[in-house]
Structure formats: structure tokens, C-alpha cells
Amino acid sequence: MKECSFLNGSYIPALTVYEYLGYIISAWARPEFTNGSTSVGIVYERGQFGSIIQVKRIEGRSFESKEEAEQHGLKLCKEWVDDQKSRST
């Protein structure tokens, strides 16, 4: 898995993204009103002319720590990609 960074100006914080089996995956922790954050994973693929297209957004469960939520989001992305790859073979 290859790590990259998307810098998104001052409105959206920089996201760490990874290349995984031909897809680009990223995750973040969505803060909740209660104690904790919900894991969110996003899967992208490369389009024509270098564009990047979102193909799947996955919402997971709530965690007490931001780091746990982000790691879970990445895990959800990998599972989705693995499932897509197994269906195509």
C-alpha cells in the first residue's frame, strides 16, 4: 500500500490516501455529538485524463478515538476492494 497526500486548501484538512490494488482509498473520523467519531472510508479510482472518481463511500461504526475510527475506515475500504476483486475473477 503506497501512501500519498491530497492537500485540499484551507477548507478541508489534508487527507492521507493509499493506493490499494489499483484503487485509491482514504478514511476519516466524522466527529459525533456524543463522545467519539464514526469511521468513514472512501474508495476512488482513476478516470480518464488523470481524474479521480469516488466509487464508494462506506460508513462504519462509532469509536472513542479518532485514530481507531480512521483505521477502521481503511479496513472497510480494503474489504470492499477485496470483494470487488474476488467478484471479477
QUIZIMO-V865661 format. One record per run of one state. SS is the DSSP state (H for helix, E for strand, C for the rest). FROM is the first residue (numbers start at 1). LEN is the number of residues. If there is no record, write none. Layout:
ss/from/len
SS/FROM/LEN
SS/FROM/LEN
This chain:
ss/from/len
C/1/1
E/2/5
C/7/8
E/15/6
C/21/2
E/23/9
C/32/5
E/37/10
C/47/1
H/48/3
C/51/1
E/52/12
C/64/2
H/66/23
C/89/1
